[in-house]
Amino acid sequence: MEGNRRPKNAVLLGLGLDNNDEHKRITTAEKFAILGGCEETHNKMTETVMKTFEEMGRKGKSLEVIEPQELKELLDKNTPG
């Protein structure tokens, strides 16, 4: 991107690389996609992203306008323990 231009459309992509079974796990929504991972990892990533988007909505923000550092902080905050 040039200068301060923001993308018109943004999508968050999560990749789980620890799949040790034969299942192909894919969860998609309008603004995110979660691919792969074992069942536990996939569910954890999905929960994290859904909670993050809920919180962004409460703050009146979207992927197109949120600063990368703030998005990282929200993802970290919403990751289940």
N, C-alpha and C positions, 0 to 999 in steps of 0.2 A: 504494500500500500504506500501511496505517496503522502507525505506530510501527515496531517491529522485526519485524513479521510477515513471514514468508518465503512465497514462492509454493509451493503443493503440487506443482505441475508447472512445469518450466521447459524451454524449448527455445531453442537458439542458432540464429539465422538469419543467413546470409551472403549478400550480394547483390553480384554482379559486374556492373559497369555498362559494361565496355569491350568488349562483344561486337561484332565487326565482320564477322561472317559470319551465315549463316542458321540455325545450330545452336541448339537449345534445350537447354541443359545444366541438369540437375537431379540432385543427389545428396542422398539422404535417409537418415537413420538414426533410431534411437529418440529421440535428444535433440538432433538438429541437422538443418538443411536448408541446402544451398548451391544458390543459384539464379543462373543467368546467367554472364556473363563469357566472355571468349575462352577457348580450350582451356587455355592456360598459366595464366591467372588462376584459372580454375575448379579446376584440378588443385592449384595452390598453396594456395588456400583450403581445399580438402578435406584436403590433407596437414596443414596447420596445425591444423585443428580435430580431426582424428583423433589427432594427437600430443598435443594439449592434453588431450583426454579420457583418453588413456592415462596421462598424467602425473597428472591429477586422480585417477584410479582408484588409482594407486600411493600417493597421499597420503590416500586414503580420503575424498575430497571429491566432491561432485556439484554440478550447476548450482544446485540448490535451497539449498545451504549455503555455497558459495564466495563470498567477498567480491568485489565488482566490480573493485576494484583488483588483487586477486590474479589474477583471470581475465584481465584486460588484460595483466598481466605474463607469464602463461603463454602467451597468444596471441602476444605479441611475441617471446618466447623461442623458440617453436616455429615461427615463420614462416621458411620456407626463404629462404636468401640470394639 
